[in-house]
C-alpha cells in the first residue's frame, strides 16, 4: 500500500485546526462526540495518506470523524459519503459541516445502512460507528477495494469484534489483510494486494492472510516531521513510517 506523507501531514493539520474550532463552538453543548479529537487526526491522516478516493462513513450523526474524513477527501480530491440511519440527524449534521466549511465535500444519505451501503463499490476507506445495533451487518457488506482499502471500526464494545475480512484474491494475485487495535476501542483493518502494506506497527490481532506469503516485508524507516500552523504559530511533531 503506497503511503503519501505529504497528503497525510496536510490532512492531519487541517483536521487538527477544524476539530479545535468545532470544540470551541460546542463548549456549551452537552451532546456526546463519538470520535475523540486525537483519533480524528489519525483517521484523517490515514485516509489522506492512502490516497483514498471513495470514503464512506456510517454514523448516527456528523461528528469529528466526519470532519476528519471530509478534510482527507479534500486533500485527495475524493468524495465522502456519510450514511445517517435517522432523518432527524440530517439537519444538525449539515450544520456541523457548514460550520467547518466542508459541506460541499460531503454527500449525506439517510436510511437503512444495509440498503444504502451496497450502492457503493470498491470503497477505499470506510468508517463504521460500532455503538449502533446494526454495525455487525454493515461491516459484513462493505464492498472494499481489493487493491487497497482501509476499514475502521470505531467504538467497539468490550468483548466484541470488528471486521471479518473475506476478499477474493482474483487473477491479479494475493489479497492480504492486517488488523490493528488503535488506542481505545478502535480497530483498523488494512486490505491490499501489495506485500509492502505493513507500514503500521503490527497490532495485537496480528496478520490475517487469505493466501500464504513468505516473502520478507520491506524494512521501515521512522522519520519525524515538523509542521508549523501559520495562524496560531503552534509547532507539531509526529512520526511517519516510510518503507525503504
C-alpha positions in Angstrom: 0.0 0.0 0.0 1.6 3.3 -1.2 1.8 5.9 1.5 1.9 9.7 0.9 3.5 11.5 3.8 2.7 14.9 2.4 -1.1 14.2 2.0 -1.2 12.7 5.5 0.6 15.7 7.0 -1.7 18.2 5.3 -4.9 16.4 6.3 -3.6 15.9 9.8 -3.0 19.6 10.4 -6.2 20.6 8.6 -8.2 18.3 10.9 -6.4 19.5 14.0 -7.4 23.1 13.3 -11.0 22.2 12.2 -11.7 20.0 15.2 -10.3 22.6 17.6 -12.7 25.2 16.1 -15.6 22.7 16.5 -14.8 22.1 20.1 -14.7 25.8 20.8 -18.0 26.2 19.1 -19.7 23.4 21.1 -18.3 24.1 24.5 -21.8 24.7 25.8 -23.3 21.7 24.0 -23.5 18.6 26.3 -24.0 16.2 23.3 -21.5 13.3 23.0 -19.0 13.4 20.2 -18.4 9.8 19.0 -14.8 10.2 18.0 -12.2 11.8 20.2 -10.2 14.7 18.5 -6.9 12.8 18.6 -8.5 9.8 16.9 -9.9 12.1 14.3 -6.5 13.5 13.3 -5.2 9.9 13.0 -8.2 8.9 10.8 -7.8 11.9 8.5 -4.0 11.3 8.1 -4.7 7.6 7.4 -7.4 8.3 4.7 -5.3 11.0 3.0 -2.0 9.1 3.3 -3.5 6.1 1.5 -4.9 8.5 -1.2 -8.5 7.3 -0.6 -10.9 8.5 -3.3 -14.2 6.9 -2.2 -14.7 7.3 1.5 -17.8 6.1 3.3 -18.9 6.7 6.9 -21.8 5.1 8.7 -22.6 7.1 11.8 -25.6 8.3 13.8 -24.6 11.9 13.1 -21.8 14.0 11.7 -19.0 14.4 14.2 -15.3 14.9 14.4 -14.8 11.8 12.3 -16.9 13.3 9.5 -14.9 16.5 9.6 -11.7 14.4 9.6 -12.8 12.3 6.6 -14.0 15.4 4.7 -10.6 17.1 5.2 -8.9 13.9 3.9 -11.3 13.8 0.8 -10.5 17.5 0.1 -6.8 16.7 0.2 -7.0 13.7 -2.1 -9.6 15.1 -4.4 -12.0 12.3 -3.5 -15.5 12.3 -2.1 -17.1 11.4 1.2 -20.5 9.7 1.6 -22.0 9.8 5.1 -24.8 7.4 5.8 -27.2 8.5 8.5 -29.8 6.0 9.8 -32.2 8.6 11.1 -33.8 11.6 9.3 -33.6 13.8 12.4 -29.8 13.7 12.3 -29.6 15.3 8.9 -30.2 18.9 9.8 -27.7 19.1 12.7 -25.2 17.1 10.7 -25.3 19.5 7.8 -24.9 22.4 10.3 -21.7 20.8 11.6 -20.2 20.5 8.1 -21.3 24.1 7.1 -19.6 25.5 10.2 -16.4 23.6 9.2 -16.6 24.8 5.6 -16.6 21.3 4.3 -20.3 20.9 3.4 -19.6 20.7 -0.4 -17.3 17.7 0.2 -19.9 15.5 2.0 -22.8 13.6 0.4 -25.3 12.8 3.1 -27.5 9.7 2.6 -30.4 9.0 5.0 -31.9 5.5 5.5 -31.1 1.9 6.4 -27.3 1.4 6.1 -27.8 -2.2 5.0 -29.8 -0.9 2.0 -27.7 2.1 1.1 -24.2 0.7 1.5 -24.4 -1.9 -1.4 -24.8 1.1 -3.8 -21.1 1.9 -3.3 -18.5 -0.4 -4.7 -14.7 -0.6 -4.4 -14.7 1.7 -1.3 -11.2 2.9 -0.5 -11.8 4.0 3.1 -14.7 3.2 5.4 -15.6 4.1 9.0 -18.4 2.4 11.0 -19.6 3.6 14.4 -20.0 0.4 16.4 -22.2 2.0 19.0 -25.2 1.1 16.8 -27.1 -2.2 16.8 -26.7 -2.6 13.1 -22.9 -2.3 12.9 -22.1 -6.1 12.6 -24.4 -6.4 9.5 -22.9 -3.2 8.0 -19.3 -4.5 8.4 -20.2 -7.7 6.5 -21.5 -5.9 3.4 -18.8 -3.2 2.8 -17.5 -3.6 -0.7 -13.8 -2.9 -0.2 -11.4 -2.0 -2.9 -9.2 -5.2 -3.0 -6.2 -3.4 -4.4 -6.0 -1.0 -1.4 -8.6 -0.1 1.2 -8.9 0.6 5.0 -11.8 -0.2 7.2 -12.1 1.5 10.6 -14.5 0.1 13.2 -14.8 2.7 16.0 -16.3 2.5 19.5 -16.1 -1.3 19.6 -17.7 -2.6 22.8 -15.6 -4.8 25.1 -15.7 -8.4 24.0 -16.9 -7.6 20.5 -15.0 -7.9 17.2 -14.9 -5.6 14.3 -14.3 -6.6 10.7 -14.0 -10.1 9.5 -12.4 -9.8 6.0 -13.1 -12.2 3.2 -11.8 -10.7 0.0 -11.2 -12.9 -3.1 -7.6 -12.7 -4.4 -8.8 -12.6 -8.0 -6.5 -13.0 -11.0 -4.1 -10.2 -10.0 -2.7 -12.0 -7.0 -3.0 -12.3 -3.3 -5.1 -10.1 -1.1 -3.8 -9.6 2.4 -5.5 -8.0 5.5 -3.7 -6.6 8.5 -5.7 -5.8 11.6 -4.6 -3.3 14.2 -6.1 -2.1 17.5 -5.5 1.7 17.8 -5.9 3.4 21.1 -9.2 2.7 22.9 -12.0 0.8 21.1 -10.8 1.4 17.6 -9.9 -1.3 15.1 -8.2 -0.6 11.8 -8.1 -3.2 9.1 -5.9 -2.6 6.0 -6.5 -4.6 2.8 -4.4 -4.7 -0.3 -2.6 -6.8 -2.9 0.8 -5.4 -2.2 3.1 -7.3 0.2 4.6 -4.0 1.4 1.5 -2.7 3.1 2.7 -3.3 6.6 3.9 0.3 7.3 1.9 0.3 10.5 3.2 -1.5 13.6 1.5 -4.9 13.9 -1.3 -4.8 16.4 -2.3 -7.5 18.9 -4.6 -9.1 16.4 -1.6 -9.9 14.2 -1.9 -10.6 10.5 -4.7 -12.5 8.7 -3.8 -13.5 5.1 -6.1 -15.0 2.5 -3.1 -16.7 0.9 0.3 -17.7 2.3 3.2 -15.3 1.7 6.7 -16.0 2.9 8.3 -13.0 1.3 10.1 -10.7 3.7 8.4 -7.4 4.3 10.4 -4.2 3.5 12.1 -2.5 6.3 10.7 0.7 7.6 12.4 3.9 8.4 10.9 6.2 11.0 11.3 9.9 10.4 10.0 12.9 12.3 8.1 15.6 10.5 7.7 19.2 11.9 4.8 21.4 10.8 4.0 24.9 12.0 0.5 26.3 12.0 0.8 29.6 10.2 -2.2 31.1 12.0 -1.5 30.0 15.6 2.2 29.6 15.4 1.9 26.2 17.1 4.6 23.6 16.3 3.6 20.0 15.8 5.8 16.9 15.6 4.7 13.5 14.5 6.2 10.3 13.1 5.8 8.8 9.6 6.9 5.3 8.7 8.4 5.0 5.2 9.3 1.7 3.5 12.9 1.5 2.4 
